[in-house]
Structures are given as C-alpha cells and as structure tokens.
Amino acid sequence: MNPNLNALFIGLAGATITLSAYSQTLVSPTQCIGVGLFVLMFGLLVREGLISL
C-alpha cells in the first residue's frame, strides 16, 4: 500500500485516540493523549519514510 495512505490511516487513528481522551473511562485522559500523540508521531515517521511498513 502507498506510504502516504498508511500514514493517513495511522494519523486518523492517532487523532481518534487523542480526541477520545475525555469520552472514555478505560485509561486516564493524560495517558490517552500521550498514546494518541505517540501514534501521530509514528504516522509522521512513516510518512517521511524513516519507518516502512
């Protein structure tokens, strides 16, 4: 699959995790935001070609 499309899906997943921080009760909002930002950074690294899937 195209790396740009992979990065888009990873970015959408990260944004969803980050935005769901205050509407879920499984983990604390701080942890949820941290994980979401980590996923967004992973998507950026995929987009830049530093990590290939």
Secondary structure, 3 states (H helix, E strand, C coil): CCHHHHHHHHHHHHHHHHHCCCCCCCCCHHHHHHHHHHHHHHHHHHHHCCCCC
